[in-house]
Amino acid sequence: MDFTTSWDDGRADDMRLAVLLEKYGAKGTFYVSPPPTHEKQALTDGEIKDLSQRHEIGAHTITHPKLTRLSLDDARREIAESKTWIEERIGKPCTAFCYPYGDENTAMRTLVKEAGYETARTVEQLQLSSNDPFGMPTTLQIYPFPFRRKFTRWWHVIDPVARLRMFYPTMRQYGLPLSATCSWLNLAKAMFMYGLQTDQSFFHLWGHSWEVEKYGMWGELEKFLEFVSKQDNVTYAVNSQLLSRS
């Protein structure tokens, strides 16, 4: 089974993340937008270049909009110009794209393909295989589970276990143990072992380094990467390699 990871936005904490991935032999695809779109410190051009020599750099638009809310011309510009922006910094072709917020439709997929990308990642979760290069799903986001760590919207108070509620039907379908409902690390390990034992194509971990920092999840992330590194029959890939191997 392939193990891949991807990280959105291009924040400074991506450098710490890359070191952690490398400690356990893992690879990452970092989807980067230009600095003006960020509220926090962004990767420098030099850091983007450095990461591109060790991992994969993908495009994530110029201003991080919801693409389906734009005109086709504006969406085309966001998609194409972000490819150029990345290539100017890494000195080689950029073939991977990630839809901001996972917001996409058939028209957006067509624009991504026309711009010259070979893959595009969504934010669909709990998937372990795919043959759709422009609707690439993920397996699991690193994010607080089952309870929220912070309540930033009024409805969070009345739905503190939203992720568990959304995930539980699929967890039951996969036959995951009850312990998987208790913590993010338990869920990640259970999903990974299900994929490995049932000969699935990949496990795709994704997230934002700034959220790993915000929610204090560095320890859980490292424990999971260490767990993966100890398993047999696992290969490491960047996002653009997944479909060619499936």
Phi and psi in degrees as GROMACS dihedral restraints (atoms count N, CA, C in turn):
[ dihedral_restraints ]
;  ai    aj    ak    al  type     phi  dphi    fc
    3     4     5     6     1   -79.9    20    10
    4     5     6     7     1   142.3    20    10
    6     7     8     9     1  -118.2    20    10
    7     8     9    10     1   121.3    20    10
    9    10    11    12     1  -131.2    20    10
   10    11    12    13     1   155.7    20    10
   12    13    14    15     1  -133.8    20    10
   13    14    15    16     1   153.2    20    10
   15    16    17    18     1  -144.8    20    10
   16    17    18    19     1   149.9    20    10
   18    19    20    21     1  -140.7    20    10
   19    20    21    22     1   127.5    20    10
   21    22    23    24     1  -100.3    20    10
   22    23    24    25     1   151.5    20    10
   24    25    26    27     1    97.1    20    10
   25    26    27    28     1   -37.1    20    10
   27    28    29    30     1    86.1    20    10
   28    29    30    31     1    52.1    20    10
   30    31    32    33     1   -93.0    20    10
   31    32    33    34     1   160.5    20    10
   33    34    35    36     1   -59.0    20    10
   34    35    36    37     1   -32.3    20    10
   36    37    38    39     1   -66.2    20    10
   37    38    39    40     1    -9.5    20    10
   39    40    41    42     1   -60.4    20    10
   40    41    42    43     1   -29.9    20    10
   42    43    44    45     1   -66.5    20    10
   43    44    45    46     1   -42.6    20    10
   45    46    47    48     1   -63.0    20    10
   46    47    48    49     1   -40.1    20    10
   48    49    50    51     1   -62.4    20    10
   49    50    51    52     1   -42.8    20    10
   51    52    53    54     1   -61.4    20    10
   52    53    54    55     1   -41.3    20    10
   54    55    56    57     1   -62.0    20    10
   55    56    57    58     1   -40.5    20    10
   57    58    59    60     1   -66.5    20    10
   58    59    60    61     1   -42.4    20    10
   60    61    62    63     1   -59.1    20    10
   61    62    63    64     1   -46.0    20    10
   63    64    65    66     1   -65.3    20    10
   64    65    66    67     1   -31.2    20    10
   66    67    68    69     1   -57.9    20    10
   67    68    69    70     1   -32.4    20    10
   69    70    71    72     1  -112.6    20    10
   70    71    72    73     1    16.4    20    10
   72    73    74    75     1    76.0    20    10
   73    74    75    76     1    12.2    20    10
   75    76    77    78     1   -88.0    20    10
   76    77    78    79     1   162.4    20    10
   78    79    80    81     1  -121.2    20    10
   79    80    81    82     1   154.8    20    10
   81    82    83    84     1  -133.1    20    10
   82    83    84    85     1   150.4    20    10
   84    85    86    87     1  -110.7    20    10
   85    86    87    88     1   121.0    20    10
   87    88    89    90     1  -105.8    20    10
   88    89    90    91     1   113.7    20    10
   90    91    92    93     1   -91.7    20    10
   91    92    93    94     1   113.3    20    10
   93    94    95    96     1  -115.3    20    10
   94    95    96    97     1   135.3    20    10
   96    97    98    99     1  -111.2    20    10
   97    98    99   100     1   157.2    20    10
   99   100   101   102     1   -59.4    20    10
  100   101   102   103     1   151.8    20    10
  102   103   104   105     1   -53.1    20    10
  103   104   105   106     1   -37.4    20    10
  105   106   107   108     1   -57.2    20    10
  106   107   108   109     1   -18.9    20    10
  108   109   110   111     1   -82.3    20    10
  109   110   111   112     1    -7.1    20    10
  111   112   113   114     1  -100.1    20    10
  112   113   114   115     1   145.1    20    10
  114   115   116   117     1   -87.3    20    10
  115   116   117   118     1   -20.8    20    10
  117   118   119   120     1  -118.4    20    10
  118   119   120   121     1   176.9    20    10
  120   121   122   123     1   -57.2    20    10
  121   122   123   124     1   133.2    20    10
  123   124   125   126     1  -105.1    20    10
  124   125   126   127     1   165.2    20    10
  126   127   128   129     1   -63.0    20    10
  127   128   129   130     1   142.9    20    10
  129   130   131   132     1   -82.8    20    10
  130   131   132   133     1   166.4    20    10
  132   133   134   135     1   -59.1    20    10
  133   134   135   136     1   -39.0    20    10
  135   136   137   138     1   -64.5    20    10
  136   137   138   139     1   -38.6    20    10
  138   139   140   141     1   -69.4    20    10
  139   140   141   142     1   -37.4    20    10
  141   142   143   144     1   -61.9    20    10
  142   143   144   145     1   -44.8    20    10
  144   145   146   147     1   -61.1    20    10
  145   146   147   148     1   -44.4    20    10
  147   148   149   150     1   -61.1    20    10
  148   149   150   151     1   -47.1    20    10
  150   151   152   153     1   -61.0    20    10
  151   152   153   154     1   -36.4    20    10
  153   154   155   156     1   -65.7    20    10
  154   155   156   157     1   -21.5    20    10
  156   157   158   159     1   -85.1    20    10
  157   158   159   160     1   -12.1    20    10
  159   160   161   162     1  -118.7    20    10
  160   161   162   163     1   -23.7    20    10
  162   163   164   165     1  -139.0    20    10
  163   164   165   166     1  -157.8    20    10
  165   166   167   168     1  -114.8    20    10
  166   167   168   169     1   140.4    20    10
  168   169   170   171     1  -111.0    20    10
  169   170   171   172     1   127.0    20    10
  171   172   173   174     1  -116.5    20    10
  172   173   174   175     1   166.6    20    10
  174   175   176   177     1   -93.5    20    10
  175   176   177   178     1   154.2    20    10
  177   178   179   180     1  -144.0    20    10
  178   179   180   181     1    31.0    20    10
  180   181   182   183     1    74.0    20    10
  181   182   183   184     1   176.3    20    10
  183   184   185   186     1   -91.0    20    10
  184   185   186   187     1   -44.6    20    10
  186   187   188   189     1  -115.4    20    10
  187   188   189   190     1     8.4    20    10
  189   190   191   192     1    57.4    20    10
  190   191   192   193     1    51.2    20    10
  192   193   194   195     1   -91.2    20    10
  193   194   195   196     1   170.7    20    10
  195   196   197   198     1   -81.7    20    10
  196   197   198   199     1   108.5    20    10
  198   199   200   201     1   -61.0    20    10
  199   200   201   202     1   -35.7    20    10
  201   202   203   204     1   -70.6    20    10
  202   203   204   205     1   -11.0    20    10
  204   205   206   207     1   -90.7    20    10
  205   206   207   208     1    -5.6    20    10
  207   208   209   210     1   -93.9    20    10
  208   209   210   211     1   162.9    20    10
  210   211   212   213     1   -67.6    20    10
  211   212   213   214     1   160.4    20    10
  213   214   215   216     1   -60.7    20    10
  214   215   216   217     1   -37.9    20    10
  216   217   218   219     1   -64.9    20    10
  217   218   219   220     1   -43.2    20    10
  219   220   221   222     1   -67.8    20    10
  220   221   222   223     1   -39.8    20    10
  222   223   224   225     1   -64.6    20    10
  223   224   225   226     1   -42.5    20    10
  225   226   227   228     1   -59.7    20    10
  226   227   228   229     1   -40.8    20    10
  228   229   230   231     1   -65.1    20    10
  229   230   231   232     1   -45.1    20    10
  231   232   233   234     1   -58.6    20    10
  232   233   234   235     1   -44.1    20    10
  234   235   236   237     1   -70.7    20    10
  235   236   237   238     1   -47.1    20    10
  237   238   239   240     1   -72.4    20    10
  238   239   240   241     1   -42.9    20    10
  240   241   242   243     1   -69.0    20    10
  241   242   243   244     1   -29.6    20    10
  243   244   245   246     1   -69.9    20    10
  244   245   246   247     1   -32.1    20    10
  246   247   248   249     1   -63.5    20    10
  247   248   249   250     1   -46.6    20    10
  249   250   251   252     1   -62.2    20    10
  250   251   252   253     1   -42.9    20    10
  252   253   254   255     1   -59.7    20    10
  253   254   255   256     1   -43.2    20    10
  255   256   257   258     1   -66.5    20    10
  256   257   258   259     1   -47.1    20    10
  258   259   260   261     1   -62.9    20    10
  259   260   261   262     1   -32.2    20    10
  261   262   263   264     1   -65.8    20    10
  262   263   264   265     1   -25.6    20    10
  264   265   266   267     1   -94.9    20    10
  265   266   267   268     1   -28.5    20    10
  267   268   269   270     1  -103.6    20    10
  268   269   270   271     1   -12.9    20    10
  270   271   272   273     1    70.4    20    10
  271   272   273   274     1    24.2    20    10
  273   274   275   276     1  -157.5    20    10
  274   275   276   277     1   168.5    20    10
  276   277   278   279     1   -62.2    20    10
  277   278   279   280     1   142.6    20    10
  279   280   281   282     1  -105.8    20    10
  280   281   282   283     1   115.5    20    10
  282   283   284   285     1  -111.5    20    10
  283   284   285   286     1    -5.6    20    10
  285   286   287   288     1  -113.8    20    10
  286   287   288   289     1   138.8    20    10
  288   289   290   291     1  -131.2    20    10
  289   290   291   292     1   151.5    20    10
  291   292   293   294     1  -131.6    20    10
  292   293   294   295     1   126.7    20    10
  294   295   296   297     1   -71.4    20    10
  295   296   297   298     1   122.2    20    10
  297   298   299   300     1   -56.8    20    10
  298   299   300   301     1   133.1    20    10
  300   301   302   303     1    63.0    20    10
  301   302   303   304     1     8.7    20    10
  303   304   305   306     1    69.9    20    10
  304   305   306   307     1    16.2    20    10
  306   307   308   309     1   -83.8    20    10
  307   308   309   310     1   109.5    20    10
  309   310   311   312     1  -155.4    20    10
  310   311   312   313     1   164.3    20    10
  312   313   314   315     1  -154.1    20    10
  313   314   315   316     1  -174.0    20    10
  315   316   317   318     1   -59.4    20    10
  316   317   318   319     1   -40.0    20    10
  318   319   320   321     1   -64.2    20    10
  319   320   321   322     1   -40.9    20    10
  321   322   323   324     1   -67.2    20    10
  322   323   324   325     1   -38.5    20    10
  324   325   326   327     1   -62.1    20    10
  325   326   327   328     1   -39.3    20    10
  327   328   329   330     1   -63.6    20    10
  328   329   330   331     1   -43.1    20    10
  330   331   332   333     1   -63.2    20    10
  331   332   333   334     1   -39.6    20    10
  333   334   335   336     1   -63.4    20    10
  334   335   336   337     1   -44.5    20    10
  336   337   338   339     1   -63.7    20    10
  337   338   339   340     1   -43.1    20    10
  339   340   341   342     1   -64.6    20    10
  340   341   342   343     1   -28.9    20    10
  342   343   344   345     1   -73.5    20    10
  343   344   345   346     1   -12.7    20    10
  345   346   347   348     1   104.5    20    10
  346   347   348   349     1     7.9    20    10
  348   349   350   351     1   -76.7    20    10
  349   350   351   352     1   158.4    20    10
  351   352   353   354     1  -108.7    20    10
  352   353   354   355     1   -21.9    20    10
  354   355   356   357     1  -142.9    20    10
  355   356   357   358     1   156.2    20    10
  357   358   359   360     1  -146.5    20    10
  358   359   360   361     1   128.8    20    10
  360   361   362   363     1   -97.9    20    10
  361   362   363   364     1   142.2    20    10
  363   364   365   366     1  -103.6    20    10
  364   365   366   367     1  -167.0    20    10
  366   367   368   369     1  -116.6    20    10
  367   368   369   370     1    15.8    20    10
  369   370   371   372     1   -62.0    20    10
  370   371   372   373     1   135.9    20    10
  372   373   374   375     1  -117.1    20    10
  373   374   375   376     1   173.2    20    10
  375   376   377   378     1    66.5    20    10
  376   377   378   379     1    25.0    20    10
  378   379   380   381     1  -106.3    20    10
  379   380   381   382     1   147.5    20    10
  381   382   383   384     1  -127.6    20    10
  382   383   384   385     1     5.0    20    10
  384   385   386   387     1  -160.3    20    10
  385   386   387   388     1   159.3    20    10
  387   388   389   390     1  -169.5    20    10
  388   389   390   391     1   149.2    20    10
  390   391   392   393     1  -126.3    20    10
  391   392   393   394     1    24.2    20    10
  393   394   395   396     1  -111.5    20    10
  394   395   396   397     1    99.3    20    10
  396   397   398   399     1   -65.1    20    10
  397   398   399   400     1   -25.1    20    10
  399   400   401   402     1  -107.8    20    10
  400   401   402   403     1    14.9    20    10
  402   403   404   405     1  -143.2    20    10
  403   404   405   406     1    46.5    20    10
  405   406   407   408     1   -65.8    20    10
  406   407   408   409     1   120.5    20    10
  408   409   410   411     1   -86.4    20    10
  409   410   411   412     1   177.5    20    10
  411   412   413   414     1  -123.5    20    10
  412   413   414   415     1   174.2    20    10
  414   415   416   417     1  -100.6    20    10
  415   416   417   418     1   -48.1    20    10
  417   418   419   420     1  -158.1    20    10
  418   419   420   421     1   134.6    20    10
  420   421   422   423     1   -89.5    20    10
  421   422   423   424     1   140.1    20    10
  423   424   425   426     1   -81.2    20    10
  424   425   426   427     1   111.5    20    10
  426   427   428   429     1  -163.2    20    10
  427   428   429   430     1   149.5    20    10
  429   430   431   432     1   -50.5    20    10
  430   431   432   433     1   134.6    20    10
  432   433   434   435     1  -156.2    20    10
  433   434   435   436     1   137.4    20    10
  435   436   437   438     1   -86.5    20    10
  436   437   438   439     1   -14.0    20    10
  438   439   440   441     1   -99.8    20    10
  439   440   441   442     1   147.3    20    10
  441   442   443   444     1   -66.7    20    10
  442   443   444   445     1   146.7    20    10
  444   445   446   447     1   -91.6    20    10
  445   446   447   448     1   -28.9    20    10
  447   448   449   450     1  -137.1    20    10
  448   449   450   451     1   144.2    20    10
  450   451   452   453     1  -107.3    20    10
  451   452   453   454     1   100.1    20    10
  453   454   455   456     1  -104.9    20    10
  454   455   456   457     1    -6.4    20    10
  456   457   458   459     1  -130.7    20    10
  457   458   459   460     1   152.7    20    10
  459   460   461   462     1   -61.1    20    10
  460   461   462   463     1   -33.7    20    10
  462   463   464   465     1   -76.3    20    10
  463   464   465   466     1   -12.0    20    10
  465   466   467   468     1   -62.0    20    10
  466   467   468   469     1   -33.9    20    10
  468   469   470   471     1   -65.0    20    10
  469   470   471   472     1   -35.0    20    10
  471   472   473   474     1   -92.3    20    10
  472   473   474   475     1    -3.3    20    10
  474   475   476   477     1  -141.0    20    10
  475   476   477   478     1    63.7    20    10
  477   478   479   480     1   -71.6    20    10
  478   479   480   481     1   -14.4    20    10
  480   481   482   483     1  -119.1    20    10
  481   482   483   484     1    41.3    20    10
  483   484   485   486     1   -57.3    20    10
  484   485   486   487     1   -41.1    20    10
  486   487   488   489     1   -66.1    20    10
  487   488   489   490     1   -43.0    20    10
  489   490   491   492     1   -61.6    20    10
  490   491   492   493     1   -42.6    20    10
  492   493   494   495     1   -60.8    20    10
  493   494   495   496     1   -41.3    20    10
  495   496   497   498     1   -73.6    20    10
  496   497   498   499     1   -37.3    20    10
  498   499   500   501     1   -81.3    20    10
  499   500   501   502     1   -26.2    20    10
  501   502   503   504     1   -57.5    20    10
  502   503   504   505     1   -41.9    20    10
  504   505   506   507     1   -57.7    20    10
  505   506   507   508     1   -41.9    20    10
  507   508   509   510     1   -71.4    20    10
  508   509   510   511     1   -36.3    20    10
  510   511   512   513     1   -60.4    20    10
  511   512   513   514     1   -40.6    20    10
  513   514   515   516     1   -66.9    20    10
  514   515   516   517     1   -40.3    20    10
  516   517   518   519     1   -59.1    20    10
  517   518   519   520     1   -40.0    20    10
  519   520   521   522     1   -79.6    20    10
  520   521   522   523     1    -9.1    20    10
  522   523   524   525     1    71.2    20    10
  523   524   525   526     1    32.4    20    10
  525   526   527   528     1   -70.4    20    10
  526   527   528   529     1   148.1    20    10
  528   529   530   531     1   -67.5    20    10
  529   530   531   532     1   157.4    20    10
  531   532   533   534     1   -58.7    20    10
  532   533   534   535     1   -30.4    20    10
  534   535   536   537     1   -61.4    20    10
  535   536   537   538     1   -21.4    20    10
  537   538   539   540     1   -67.0    20    10
  538   539   540   541     1   -17.6    20    10
  540   541   542   543     1   -83.5    20    10
  541   542   543   544     1    -5.6    20    10
  543   544   545   546     1   -89.3    20    10
  544   545   546   547     1   -25.4    20    10
  546   547   548   549     1  -161.2    20    10
  547   548   549   550     1   160.7    20    10
  549   550   551   552     1   -62.1    20    10
  550   551   552   553     1   -43.4    20    10
  552   553   554   555     1   -62.3    20    10
  553   554   555   556     1   -42.6    20    10
  555   556   557   558     1   -61.3    20    10
  556   557   558   559     1   -42.8    20    10
  558   559   560   561     1   -64.0    20    10
  559   560   561   562     1   -44.8    20    10
  561   562   563   564     1   -60.7    20    10
  562   563   564   565     1   -45.4    20    10
  564   565   566   567     1   -64.1    20    10
  565   566   567   568     1   -43.2    20    10
  567   568   569   570     1   -65.1    20    10
  568   569   570   571     1   -42.9    20    10
  570   571   572   573     1   -63.3    20    10
  571   572   573   574     1   -42.0    20    10
  573   574   575   576     1   -62.8    20    10
  574   575   576   577     1   -47.0    20    10
  576   577   578   579     1   -67.0    20    10
  577   578   579   580     1   -35.1    20    10
  579   580   581   582     1   -60.4    20    10
  580   581   582   583     1   -46.5    20    10
  582   583   584   585     1   -61.7    20    10
  583   584   585   586     1   -42.5    20    10
  585   586   587   588     1   -67.7    20    10
  586   587   588   589     1   -44.4    20    10
  588   589   590   591     1   -74.3    20    10
  589   590   591   592     1   -21.2    20    10
  591   592   593   594     1  -105.5    20    10
  592   593   594   595     1    13.5    20    10
  594   595   596   597     1    57.9    20    10
  595   596   597   598     1    47.4    20    10
  597   598   599   600     1   -78.1    20    10
  598   599   600   601     1   168.3    20    10
  600   601   602   603     1   -75.2    20    10
  601   602   603   604     1   -44.2    20    10
  603   604   605   606     1  -155.9    20    10
  604   605   606   607     1   162.4    20    10
  606   607   608   609     1  -121.1    20    10
  607   608   609   610     1   122.2    20    10
  609   610   611   612     1  -116.4    20    10
  610   611   612   613     1   104.1    20    10
  612   613   614   615     1   -89.9    20    10
  613   614   615   616     1   134.8    20    10
  615   616   617   618     1  -142.1    20    10
  616   617   618   619     1   168.3    20    10
  618   619   620   621     1   170.1    20    10
  619   620   621   622     1  -162.4    20    10
  621   622   623   624     1  -128.3    20    10
  622   623   624   625     1   128.3    20    10
  624   625   626   627     1   -61.4    20    10
  625   626   627   628     1   -31.5    20    10
  627   628   629   630     1   -69.9    20    10
  628   629   630   631     1   -27.7    20    10
  630   631   632   633     1   -76.1    20    10
  631   632   633   634     1   -35.6    20    10
  633   634   635   636     1   -58.4    20    10
  634   635   636   637     1   -41.5    20    10
  636   637   638   639     1   -69.9    20    10
  637   638   639   640     1   -47.4    20    10
  639   640   641   642     1   -58.7    20    10
  640   641   642   643     1   -41.5    20    10
  642   643   644   645     1   -98.9    20    10
  643   644   645   646     1     8.1    20    10
  645   646   647   648     1    61.2    20    10
  646   647   648   649     1    45.8    20    10
  648   649   650   651     1  -107.1    20    10
  649   650   651   652     1    15.1    20    10
  651   652   653   654     1   -60.1    20    10
  652   653   654   655     1   -41.2    20    10
  654   655   656   657     1   -63.4    20    10
  655   656   657   658     1   -44.6    20    10
  657   658   659   660     1   -64.5    20    10
  658   659   660   661     1   -39.9    20    10
  660   661   662   663     1   -62.3    20    10
  661   662   663   664     1   -45.6    20    10
  663   664   665   666     1   -64.3    20    10
  664   665   666   667     1   -41.2    20    10
  666   667   668   669     1   -61.3    20    10
  667   668   669   670     1   -37.9    20    10
  669   670   671   672     1   -69.4    20    10
  670   671   672   673     1   -44.1    20    10
  672   673   674   675     1   -61.5    20    10
  673   674   675   676     1   -38.9    20    10
  675   676   677   678     1   -64.2    20    10
  676   677   678   679     1   -42.4    20    10
  678   679   680   681     1   -58.3    20    10
  679   680   681   682     1   -47.5    20    10
  681   682   683   684     1   -61.5    20    10
  682   683   684   685     1   -41.4    20    10
  684   685   686   687     1   -63.6    20    10
  685   686   687   688     1   -19.5    20    10
  687   688   689   690     1   -92.9    20    10
  688   689   690   691     1    -2.2    20    10
  690   691   692   693     1   -90.9    20    10
  691   692   693   694     1   149.4    20    10
  693   694   695   696     1   -87.5    20    10
  694   695   696   697     1   163.1    20    10
  696   697   698   699     1    60.9    20    10
  697   698   699   700     1    37.4    20    10
  699   700   701   702     1  -120.0    20    10
  700   701   702   703     1   130.7    20    10
  702   703   704   705     1  -116.3    20    10
  703   704   705   706     1   155.1    20    10
  705   706   707   708     1  -109.5    20    10
  706   707   708   709     1   134.8    20    10
  708   709   710   711     1  -143.4    20    10
  709   710   711   712     1   154.2    20    10
  711   712   713   714     1   -88.2    20    10
  712   713   714   715     1   167.5    20    10
  714   715   716   717     1   -56.7    20    10
  715   716   717   718     1   -42.5    20    10
  717   718   719   720     1   -68.8    20    10
  718   719   720   721     1   -13.1    20    10
  720   721   722   723     1   -87.8    20    10
  721   722   723   724     1   -14.5    20    10
  723   724   725   726     1   -61.2    20    10
  724   725   726   727     1   -52.4    20    10
  726   727   728   729     1   -69.0    20    10
  727   728   729   730     1   -30.1    20    10
  729   730   731   732     1   -70.3    20    10
  730   731   732   733     1   -19.1    20    10
  732   733   734   735     1   -96.8    20    10
  733   734   735   736     1   -16.5    20    10
